[in-house]
Amino acid sequence: MAKTKTRYVCSNCGATYIKYQGKCNDCQSWGTLVEEVVKDEKEPKNRSSGVGRLNTFVTPKRLREIDTLKEERVSTGIKEFDHVLGGGLMTASVVLIGGEPGIGKSTLMLQIVPNLSDKKILYISAEESIHQIRNRAERMGIDSDNFFLLSETELETILDALSAHKPDIVIVDSIQTIFSNQLESSSGSVSQVRECTSRLMQFSKREGITTFIIGHITKEGVIAGPKVLEHIVDTVLQFEGDSHYRYRVLRALKNRFGSTNELGVFEMGEKGLTEVSNPSEIFLSERSYGVSGSCVAATIEGSRPLLVEIQALVSKTNYSAPQRVSSGFDQRRLALLLAVLEKRLGLPMWSHDVFLNIAGGLRLDEPAIDLSVAVAIVSSLRDIPADSSTCAVGEIGLSGELRSVAHLERRILEAKKLGFEKIVVPKHSKDAVQSLGKKHGIELIFCPNLHGALNAFLT
């Protein structure tokens, strides 16, 4: 067996050091040295020879000479989960699931166990004891003869157990608490997370094991560890939601076997996660009518249309600099929309605090909800309720114009299904969707700019 050594490499300039030091002497950067494993192996004699190397190692093949692989997916029994994965689990795939503590990552993993009773599943917990997991599984009513538990933090011991047990599916909870004894750094460091993930991925591909890796996230909302972690795995899923709300959203940030635009909606209950088949109806169930500062947006998340309520509260400021607070909406985008309202419509946003909220604990990034945000803000500013039978869709440009958006027909169908009578859309989309209004029995109001859209809602 080759002798294992470690070295420290600067992630900024690539300089190498034998021992750790806080500052890189080459680029003068602090805290950029990352521990790496180096194996002393003899260089093959023909490695330096350019002639004959192609025939010795590998020969490229034409595209038509390569056989196509048939996709064989395994359903998890949870439709929303399968939807986000692209149709189910792929054999020998590595799935990374990130999310805040207590959001429901471990609960979701436990809930797939009864639906995969014909598969041998090994749950490796590095945070909880096997007795704690057993108690949680009993509360959720989960049991299976092919479900095994292991409480271990050392990577080498885990790989030995996988070799001996030969499971079909492995769940590692969590990767930040696993460590390799070949590295001197502590568990959770950049080098440990990268090394452990890489070796788990290699083992899974070689043995044909489907692996779920649960990861923590940082305060910025990204998965903790090096960015290369997301490049190593096949699929990256993000579990989102507010702990004060019962709804959870599962998004695909990367998927080599499917779309990255899909999401699944769950509701957290006493016995675990429940699928939400009609999210729009759920998110609008507690909507208030006849109150200013509220507007419904028709948005698209992946291939799924959603109707959500945008709430705004605008009040006179008591500070020299007005407050801008948003929940579920990009604060920089909010500042841009307020600047457009002040510049193009002459509204005194400079003297008012603005508080914005996406009802239900959702986080939306689509520019198509710009119009709904603007309507809610102006409605609260003027204390005039917006038309409750009308929803809005449209991106706002810097000159106050409404820009066209994609998938309008899906949004219109969802609005009609939930009983809306009108929908405000950009005028530039008139030629594409003009016939859809009569076809689906909903009135389409085409507006060229923000001023016209506000008149349609607030008059």
C-alpha positions as CSV (number, residue, x, y, z in Angstrom):
1,M,0.0,0.0,0.0
2,A,1.3,3.4,-1.0
3,K,2.4,5.7,1.9
4,T,0.0,8.6,2.5
5,K,1.3,12.1,3.1
6,T,-0.4,15.4,3.4
7,R,0.4,18.9,2.1
8,Y,-1.1,22.3,2.2
9,V,-2.1,24.1,-1.1
10,C,-3.1,27.7,-1.4
11,S,-6.6,27.8,-3.0
12,N,-5.8,31.3,-4.3
13,C,-2.4,30.9,-6.1
14,G,-1.7,27.1,-5.8
15,A,1.5,27.4,-3.7
16,T,2.4,24.3,-1.8
17,Y,3.6,24.0,1.8
18,I,4.6,21.1,4.0
19,K,3.1,22.6,7.2
20,Y,0.1,24.7,7.8
21,Q,0.5,28.5,8.2
22,G,-2.1,31.2,8.3
23,K,-0.7,33.3,5.5
24,C,0.4,32.3,2.0
25,N,3.9,33.8,1.4
26,D,3.4,33.9,-2.4
27,C,0.1,35.8,-2.7
28,Q,-0.1,37.2,0.8
29,S,-3.6,35.8,1.3
30,W,-4.8,34.7,4.8
31,G,-6.7,31.5,5.5
32,T,-6.4,30.0,2.0
33,L,-4.2,26.9,2.7
34,V,-6.2,23.7,2.3
35,E,-4.9,20.3,3.3
36,E,-4.6,17.6,0.6
37,V,-3.6,14.0,0.5
38,V,-0.5,13.1,-1.5
39,K,0.4,9.5,-2.3
40,D,4.0,8.6,-3.2
41,E,3.7,6.4,-6.3
42,K,6.3,5.6,-8.8
43,E,5.9,7.2,-12.1
44,P,5.2,4.7,-14.9
45,K,8.2,4.4,-17.3
46,N,6.1,5.2,-20.4
47,R,4.3,8.1,-18.8
48,S,6.9,10.6,-20.1
49,S,7.0,9.2,-23.6
50,G,4.8,10.9,-26.1
51,V,5.1,8.3,-28.8
52,G,3.0,5.2,-28.3
53,R,1.1,6.6,-25.3
54,L,-2.2,6.7,-27.2
55,N,-2.1,3.0,-28.0
56,T,-0.9,2.1,-24.5
57,F,-3.7,3.8,-22.5
58,V,-6.8,4.7,-24.4
59,T,-8.1,5.3,-27.9
60,P,-10.9,7.7,-28.6
61,K,-14.1,6.3,-30.2
62,R,-16.5,7.8,-32.7
63,L,-19.9,8.9,-31.3
64,R,-21.8,6.3,-33.4
65,E,-19.6,3.5,-32.0
66,I,-20.6,4.1,-28.4
67,D,-23.6,2.2,-27.0
68,T,-26.3,4.2,-25.4
69,L,-27.2,3.3,-21.7
70,K,-30.8,2.7,-20.9
71,E,-32.0,4.8,-18.0
72,E,-33.4,2.6,-15.2
73,R,-35.0,4.7,-12.5
74,V,-36.3,3.5,-9.2
75,S,-39.3,5.3,-7.7
76,T,-39.0,6.5,-4.1
77,G,-42.7,6.3,-3.6
78,I,-42.9,10.1,-3.0
79,K,-44.2,11.7,-6.2
80,E,-42.8,15.2,-5.3
81,F,-39.4,13.7,-4.6
82,D,-39.4,11.7,-7.8
83,H,-40.5,14.9,-9.7
84,V,-37.5,16.9,-8.5
85,L,-35.1,14.0,-9.2
86,G,-36.3,13.8,-12.8
87,G,-38.4,10.7,-12.5
88,G,-36.8,8.7,-9.7
89,L,-33.5,7.4,-8.5
90,M,-30.7,6.5,-10.8
91,T,-28.5,3.5,-9.9
92,A,-25.0,4.5,-8.7
93,S,-25.9,8.2,-8.5
94,V,-24.7,10.5,-5.7
95,V,-27.3,13.0,-4.4
96,L,-26.4,15.8,-2.1
97,I,-29.2,17.3,0.0
98,G,-28.6,20.6,1.7
99,G,-30.7,22.6,4.1
100,E,-30.9,24.4,7.5
101,P,-31.0,22.3,10.7
102,G,-34.4,21.0,11.5
103,I,-35.8,21.7,8.0
104,G,-36.7,18.0,7.4
105,K,-33.7,16.5,5.5
106,S,-33.4,13.4,7.8
107,T,-37.2,13.0,7.9
108,L,-37.4,12.9,4.1
109,M,-34.7,10.2,4.0
110,L,-36.5,8.1,6.5
111,Q,-39.8,8.4,4.7
112,I,-38.4,6.7,1.5
113,V,-37.5,3.6,3.5
114,P,-41.0,1.9,3.5
115,N,-41.4,2.5,-0.2
116,L,-38.1,0.8,-1.0
117,S,-38.6,-2.3,1.1
118,D,-37.1,-4.5,-1.6
119,K,-33.8,-2.5,-1.5
120,K,-31.2,-2.9,1.2
121,I,-30.8,0.5,2.8
122,L,-28.0,1.5,5.2
123,Y,-28.4,4.7,7.2
124,I,-25.1,6.1,8.5
125,S,-25.5,8.6,11.2
126,A,-22.6,10.7,12.4
127,E,-24.7,13.1,14.5
128,E,-27.2,10.9,16.3
129,S,-27.1,7.5,17.9
130,I,-28.9,4.5,16.3
131,H,-31.3,4.6,19.3
132,Q,-32.4,8.2,18.5
133,I,-33.0,7.2,14.9
134,R,-35.0,4.2,16.0
135,N,-37.2,6.4,18.3
136,R,-37.9,8.8,15.4
137,A,-38.7,6.0,13.0
138,E,-41.2,4.6,15.5
139,R,-42.9,8.0,15.9
140,M,-43.2,8.2,12.1
141,G,-44.5,4.6,11.8
142,I,-41.5,3.4,9.7
143,D,-40.2,-0.1,9.8
144,S,-38.5,-2.4,7.3
145,D,-36.5,-5.7,7.4
146,N,-34.0,-4.3,4.9
147,F,-33.3,-1.1,6.8
148,F,-30.0,-1.0,8.7
149,L,-28.5,1.6,11.0
150,L,-24.8,2.5,11.7
151,S,-23.5,5.2,13.9
152,E,-19.9,6.1,12.8
153,T,-17.8,9.1,11.9
154,E,-14.6,7.6,10.5
155,L,-14.6,7.3,6.7
156,E,-12.4,4.3,6.6
157,T,-14.6,2.3,8.9
158,I,-17.7,3.4,6.9
159,L,-16.1,2.2,3.7
160,D,-15.2,-1.2,5.3
161,A,-18.8,-1.6,6.5
162,L,-20.1,-0.8,3.0
163,S,-17.8,-3.4,1.4
164,A,-19.0,-6.0,3.9
165,H,-22.7,-5.2,3.9
166,K,-23.2,-4.3,0.2
167,P,-26.3,-2.2,0.5
168,D,-28.3,-0.9,-2.5
169,I,-28.9,2.6,-1.0
170,V,-26.7,4.5,1.4
171,I,-27.7,7.6,3.4
172,V,-24.9,9.6,5.0
173,D,-26.0,12.1,7.7
174,S,-24.1,14.4,7.6
175,I,-21.0,14.8,5.4
176,Q,-19.6,17.6,7.6
177,T,-19.3,15.3,10.6
178,I,-17.4,12.5,8.7
179,F,-13.6,12.5,8.8
180,S,-10.7,10.6,7.3
181,N,-7.8,9.5,9.4
182,Q,-5.5,10.2,6.5
183,L,-5.9,14.0,7.0
184,E,-4.8,15.9,10.1
185,S,-7.5,18.5,9.9
186,S,-10.8,18.2,11.9
187,S,-14.1,17.1,10.6
188,G,-16.1,19.8,8.7
189,S,-13.0,21.4,7.3
190,V,-12.7,22.1,3.5
191,S,-10.2,19.3,3.0
192,Q,-12.1,16.7,5.0
193,V,-15.5,17.4,3.3
194,R,-13.9,17.3,-0.1
195,E,-11.9,14.1,0.5
196,C,-14.7,12.2,2.2
197,T,-17.2,13.1,-0.5
198,S,-14.8,12.2,-3.3
199,R,-14.0,8.8,-1.8
200,L,-17.7,8.0,-1.2
201,M,-18.5,9.0,-4.8
202,Q,-15.7,6.7,-6.1
203,F,-17.0,3.8,-4.0
204,S,-20.6,4.3,-5.1
205,K,-19.7,4.4,-8.8
206,R,-17.5,1.3,-8.5
207,E,-20.0,-0.8,-6.5
208,G,-23.2,0.6,-8.1
209,I,-24.6,2.0,-4.9
210,T,-27.1,4.9,-4.8
211,T,-25.8,7.4,-2.2
212,F,-27.6,10.2,-0.4
213,I,-25.3,12.7,1.3
214,I,-26.9,15.2,3.7
215,G,-25.0,18.5,4.1
216,H,-25.3,21.5,6.3
217,I,-25.6,25.1,4.9
218,T,-23.8,28.3,5.9
219,K,-25.4,31.5,7.1
220,E,-25.4,32.7,3.5
221,G,-27.7,29.8,2.5
222,V,-25.1,27.8,0.5
223,I,-23.9,24.2,1.2
224,A,-21.0,24.3,3.6
225,G,-17.6,23.1,2.3
226,P,-15.8,23.8,-0.9
227,K,-17.7,24.6,-4.1
228,V,-16.1,21.6,-5.8
229,L,-18.3,19.5,-3.5
230,E,-21.3,20.3,-5.8
231,H,-19.2,19.4,-8.9
232,I,-18.3,15.9,-7.5
233,V,-21.9,14.7,-7.0
234,D,-24.5,14.0,-9.7
235,T,-27.5,15.9,-8.1
236,V,-27.7,18.8,-5.7
237,L,-31.0,19.3,-3.9
238,Q,-31.8,22.3,-1.6
239,F,-34.4,21.9,1.1
240,E,-35.9,25.3,1.9
241,G,-38.5,26.7,4.2
242,D,-39.0,28.7,7.3
243,S,-39.0,26.8,10.6
244,H,-42.0,29.0,11.7
245,Y,-44.0,27.7,8.7
246,R,-45.1,24.2,8.0
247,Y,-44.4,24.3,4.2
248,R,-41.1,23.0,2.7
249,V,-39.8,23.4,-0.8
250,L,-37.3,21.0,-2.4
251,R,-35.4,22.4,-5.3
252,A,-32.9,20.9,-7.8
253,L,-29.8,23.1,-8.1
254,K,-28.0,20.5,-10.2
255,N,-29.1,17.3,-11.9
256,R,-27.2,15.3,-14.4
257,F,-30.2,13.1,-15.0
258,G,-33.0,15.6,-15.3
259,S,-34.1,19.2,-15.2
260,T,-32.8,21.7,-12.7
261,N,-35.9,23.8,-12.8
262,E,-38.2,21.5,-10.8
263,L,-39.4,21.8,-7.2
264,G,-41.5,19.8,-4.8
265,V,-43.7,21.2,-2.1
266,F,-44.2,19.4,1.3
267,E,-46.1,20.1,4.5
268,M,-44.4,19.3,7.8
269,G,-46.7,17.5,10.2
270,E,-46.4,15.4,13.4
271,K,-45.8,12.2,11.4
272,G,-43.3,13.7,8.9
273,L,-43.6,15.3,5.5
274,T,-46.8,15.2,3.4
275,E,-46.9,16.0,-0.3
276,V,-48.8,19.1,-1.4
277,S,-50.5,18.3,-4.7
278,N,-52.0,21.8,-5.2
279,P,-49.5,24.4,-3.8
280,S,-51.4,27.4,-5.2
281,E,-54.6,26.6,-3.3
282,I,-52.6,26.1,-0.1
283,F,-50.6,29.4,-0.3
284,L,-53.8,31.4,-1.0
285,S,-56.0,29.7,1.6
286,E,-55.4,32.4,4.3
287,R,-55.5,35.3,1.9
288,S,-57.3,38.5,3.1
289,Y,-59.8,40.3,0.9
290,G,-60.5,44.0,0.8
291,V,-57.2,44.9,2.5
292,S,-54.6,47.2,1.0
293,G,-51.0,46.0,0.4
294,S,-51.9,42.6,-1.1
295,C,-51.6,41.2,-4.7
296,V,-51.5,37.7,-6.2
297,A,-48.6,36.8,-8.5
298,A,-48.7,34.1,-11.2
299,T,-45.2,32.6,-11.1
300,I,-43.5,29.6,-12.6
301,E,-41.2,27.3,-10.5
302,G,-39.7,24.8,-12.9
303,S,-42.5,23.4,-14.9
304,R,-45.1,24.1,-12.2
305,P,-47.3,27.3,-12.1
306,L,-47.9,28.8,-8.7
307,L,-50.1,31.5,-7.5
308,V,-48.8,33.2,-4.4
309,E,-49.8,36.3,-2.3
310,I,-47.4,39.2,-2.2
311,Q,-47.9,41.3,0.9
312,A,-46.5,44.9,1.4
313,L,-46.6,47.4,4.3
314,V,-45.6,51.0,3.5
315,S,-45.5,53.5,6.4
316,K,-44.0,56.9,7.1
317,T,-40.4,56.6,8.3
318,N,-39.1,57.9,11.6
319,Y,-35.5,57.6,10.5
320,S,-33.2,59.6,8.3
321,A,-32.8,56.5,6.0
322,P,-36.0,54.6,5.3
323,Q,-36.0,50.8,6.1
324,R,-36.2,48.2,3.3
325,V,-37.1,44.8,4.7
326,S,-38.1,41.8,2.6
327,S,-38.9,38.1,3.4
328,G,-38.7,35.7,0.5
329,F,-37.7,38.4,-2.1
330,D,-34.4,39.7,-3.1
331,Q,-33.7,43.0,-1.3
332,R,-31.6,44.4,-4.1
333,R,-34.5,43.8,-6.5
334,L,-36.8,45.5,-4.1
335,A,-34.6,48.6,-4.0
336,L,-34.6,48.6,-7.9
337,L,-38.4,48.5,-8.0
338,L,-38.7,51.3,-5.4
339,A,-36.4,53.4,-7.5
340,V,-38.5,52.9,-10.6
341,L,-41.7,53.8,-8.7
342,E,-40.1,57.0,-7.4
343,K,-38.4,58.0,-10.6
344,R,-41.1,57.1,-13.2
345,L,-44.3,57.6,-11.2
346,G,-43.1,60.3,-8.8
347,L,-44.1,58.4,-5.6
348,P,-42.4,59.5,-2.4
349,M,-40.7,56.2,-1.5
350,W,-37.7,58.1,0.0
351,S,-39.8,59.1,3.0
352,H,-41.5,55.7,3.6
353,D,-40.4,52.4,5.2
354,V,-41.2,49.4,3.0
355,F,-41.8,45.9,4.3
356,L,-42.4,43.0,1.9
357,N,-43.4,39.4,2.4
358,I,-44.1,36.4,0.3
359,A,-46.9,34.6,2.1
360,G,-46.3,31.0,3.1
361,G,-42.6,31.2,3.7
362,L,-41.7,30.8,0.0
363,R,-38.6,32.4,-1.6
364,L,-39.2,33.6,-5.2
365,D,-36.5,34.9,-7.6
366,E,-38.4,35.1,-10.9
367,P,-38.6,38.6,-12.4
368,A,-42.2,37.9,-13.5
369,I,-43.4,38.8,-10.0
370,D,-42.1,42.4,-10.3
371,L,-45.6,43.7,-11.2
372,S,-47.3,42.1,-8.3
373,V,-44.7,43.5,-5.9
374,A,-45.1,47.0,-7.3
375,V,-48.9,46.7,-7.1
376,A,-48.8,45.6,-3.5
377,I,-46.4,48.4,-2.5
378,V,-48.5,51.2,-4.2
379,S,-51.7,49.7,-2.8
380,S,-50.3,50.0,0.7
381,L,-48.9,53.4,0.1
382,R,-52.2,54.8,-1.1
383,D,-54.2,52.6,1.2
384,I,-56.4,51.4,-1.7
385,P,-57.2,47.6,-1.9
386,A,-56.2,46.0,-5.1
387,D,-58.8,44.1,-7.2
388,S,-59.0,40.7,-5.5
389,S,-60.3,39.0,-8.6
390,T,-57.2,40.0,-10.6
391,C,-53.7,38.5,-10.6
392,A,-50.6,39.9,-12.2
393,V,-47.6,38.8,-14.2
394,G,-44.8,40.9,-15.7
395,E,-41.2,42.0,-15.4
396,I,-40.6,45.7,-14.8
397,G,-37.8,47.5,-16.8
398,L,-35.9,50.5,-15.6
399,S,-37.9,52.8,-17.7
400,G,-41.2,51.5,-16.2
401,E,-42.2,49.3,-19.1
402,L,-43.6,45.8,-18.7
403,R,-41.5,43.2,-20.3
404,S,-42.9,39.9,-21.6
405,V,-42.4,36.6,-19.7
406,A,-42.4,32.9,-20.7
407,H,-45.0,30.2,-20.1
408,L,-48.0,32.6,-20.0
409,E,-50.5,29.9,-20.9
410,R,-49.6,27.8,-17.9
411,R,-50.0,30.9,-15.6
412,I,-53.4,31.7,-17.2
413,L,-54.7,28.2,-16.7
414,E,-53.7,28.2,-13.1
415,A,-55.3,31.5,-12.5
416,K,-58.6,30.3,-14.1
417,K,-58.5,27.1,-12.1
418,L,-58.4,29.1,-8.8
419,G,-61.3,31.3,-9.8
420,F,-59.6,34.5,-10.9
421,E,-61.5,36.5,-13.5
422,K,-58.8,38.8,-14.8
423,I,-55.0,38.7,-15.3
424,V,-52.8,41.6,-16.1
425,V,-50.0,40.8,-18.6
426,P,-47.5,42.8,-20.6
427,K,-48.7,44.2,-23.9
428,H,-45.8,42.8,-25.8
429,S,-47.3,39.3,-25.2
430,K,-50.6,40.2,-26.8
431,D,-50.0,38.5,-30.2
432,A,-49.0,35.3,-28.5
433,V,-51.8,34.9,-25.9
434,Q,-54.6,37.0,-27.2
435,S,-56.8,34.0,-28.1
436,L,-56.2,32.3,-24.8
437,G,-58.5,34.6,-22.9
438,K,-61.7,33.6,-24.7
439,K,-60.5,30.0,-24.9
440,H,-60.1,29.6,-21.1
441,G,-62.8,32.1,-20.1
442,I,-60.6,34.7,-18.4
443,E,-60.2,38.4,-19.2
444,L,-56.6,39.4,-20.3
445,I,-55.7,43.0,-19.6
446,F,-52.7,44.0,-21.7
447,C,-50.7,46.9,-20.3
448,P,-47.6,48.5,-21.9
449,N,-46.2,50.0,-18.7
450,L,-46.4,50.1,-14.9
451,H,-48.7,53.2,-14.9
452,G,-51.4,51.4,-16.9
453,A,-51.1,48.2,-14.8
454,L,-51.6,50.2,-11.6
455,N,-54.7,51.9,-13.0
456,A,-56.1,48.4,-13.8
457,F,-55.7,47.3,-10.3
458,L,-56.4,50.3,-8.1
459,T,-59.3,52.0,-9.9
